[in-house]
Amino acid sequence: MARAKNRGYQQSFSPSYTIRRWRLGIYIRLSKEDLKKGKDDSNSVKNQRDLLNDFYRRNIDEFESITEYVDDGHTGTDANRDDFQRLLADVMSGKINCVIVKDLSRFARNYSDAGSLIDNLFVQMGVRFISLAENVDSYKNPDSVSNIIVPITNVMNDNYCYQTSKKIRQVFDYKRRNGQYIGAFAPYGYVKHP
């Protein structure tokens, strides 16, 4: 029995649909959790930028332009991130036709958003998608997108957010039950006990 869902990368990048030079959009995101862990902009964003620019330099003959999109301190579960929306608008307008990310969790942590964009929108728009960590390239290796690794990774990224939220709620509930203050700052006139 044939597979019911055809992801379409094979058709969209057939030999008759050849793009010699790509208009690249590199997407970088640092989450709120990373900021809280002490990963400041100078480290995480810089490292992502360095990795993506290194890929660009090593493959410069494939690209005609590069645009950078950075969402600093935004969660991947929310698609309403300023530069993420700008990236999608540039995809829709044709300004960029290749999106590269360090890994799938930097792109989106919401399983349905990530799947919809990678499997549907990017295919329809003829956009090449590259994720360095997972070795995904929808143009050079279309099977890398349609295999089981991408959906499973997206589910794991989505689950990571759920588990983190659950653990934080457990700690807050415990502190509330024990009469401990859970606010970030002490109320006016009080000193917070460490």
C-alpha positions, 0 to 999 in steps of 0.5 A, a space after each residue: 500500500 502506498 504512503 498516504 501523505 506525500 511530503 512533496 519535496 521530490 516534486 518541488 525540486 525536480 531537475 526542471 525546477 533548478 535554482 542555481 543560487 539561493 537567497 538565504 535567510 538564517 534564523 537564530 533564536 535564544 529562548 527565555 529559559 536560556 537567558 535565565 540559565 545565564 546564556 547571554 546574547 554574546 554566547 548563544 546567539 554568537 555561536 549560532 551566528 558563527 555556525 550558520 555563517 560558517 556554513 554560508 562561507 563554505 557554500 558561498 557559491 550556492 547563495 546570492 544573498 543572506 538575510 539574518 533573523 534573530 529572536 532574542 529571548 523568545 520561546 519557540 512554542 509561540 510563532 508570534 515572534 517578530 523576526 520569525 514573522 518577518 522571515 515568513 513574510 520574506 518567504 511569502 514575498 520571495 525575498 528568501 528561498 532558503 532557510 537555515 537553522 542551527 537545529 530544529 529546536 531553534 526554529 520552532 518547539 511547537 510540533 504542529 507549527 514546525 511540521 506545517 511550515 516544513 512540510 507544507 508552506 516551504 514545499 509550496 513556496 519552493 523553499 529549501 530548508 536546512 537544519 545543521 544539527 539534524 543534517 537536514 537539507 530539503 534540496 540536496 537530500 529530500 529524504 532527510 525531511 521526509 524521514 521519521 527523524 524530523 517529526 520525532 525531533 519536533 515532537 521531542 522539542 514540543 514535549 521538552 517545553 511541556 515537561 519543563 512547564 510541568 516541573 516549574 508548576 510542581 515547584 510553585 505548587 509545593 512552595 505555595 503549600 508551604 507558605 513560601 513566597 514565589 514572586 520574583 521580587 519581595 512586596 514593597 516594604 519587605 525583604 525577600 529571605 533567600 
